[in-house]
Amino acid sequence: MSVGTQNLYSLGMEDHDRLNKELGGGIPPGSIVLIEGDYGAGKSAMSQRFTYGLCEEGYSVTMLSTELEIGGFLDQMNSLSYDMVDHILQERCLFLHADIGDTNTLTGGEDDSDRKDLLKRLMEAEVMWSTDVIIVDTFDSILRNDPKFEALVRQNEERQAALEIIGFFRDLISQGKVIVLTVDPSTLDESAIGPFRSIADVFLELEMVEVGNDVRRQISVKRFAGMGEQVGDTVGYSVRSDTGIVIESRSVA
């Protein structure tokens, strides 16, 4: 292990899978990590693997889910053999559920004032950002359901909306924190997601590739700034019940 890897946020579980090794020994401090993938590509499973491995290594992690509440999160983690109960009880992991509600539907009258200004509320939730690593699964759901962001999108000012959030993220990572965002790119316009791709220090794309009659998953490494050891261009993997993430052959051809 080189000197540089000593400072990385190790994803741990070296005896369980090879994910940390395949990603160069961990995530550099002060990084924004973007994990993209279409529906079913494995974004949640990957973010759950990150959460468990980081907690096992002794880091504090905030996991914000737009889909799962705490019971569902613990059940899902248990099904992957990632037992989070102790990490939650010992406050190594702060689990939060983002109640985005049905804000895709624009309503008139009093209901408009009740629409949650999600991004503003998140940025003001200091406890959420107090941990070493903050993981948001899925970030696109928050963007799409935030009325201010949505209004700017309607005015073709997506970049302006993104830059305000990015400025907030930059302040956090300047403290050495790591922010992990999962995004389904099919749900956002290119101009909305582009700024986040541009500023991501680590950009991983989860893909499903047809090989004969099989569909295989792979991590396509688009960018990895500050890597420890060499990181490959693609890493094959699968998600198995009772095992979690399993690293397969690098080649999916």
Buried (B, 14 or more C-beta within 10 A) or exposed (E): EEEBBEBBBBBBBEEBBBBBBBBBBBBBBBBBBBBBBBEEBBBBBBBBBBBBBBBBBEBBBBBBBBBBEEEEBBEBBEBBEBEBEEBBEEEBBBBBBBEBEEBEEEEEEEEEEEBBEBBBEBBEEEEBBEBBBBBBBBBBBBBBBBBBBBEBBEEEBBEEBBEBBBEBBEEBBEEEBBBBBBBBBEBBEEBBBBBBBEBBBBBBBBBBBEEEEEEBBBBBBBBBEBBBBEBBEBBBBBBEEEBBBBBBEEEBE
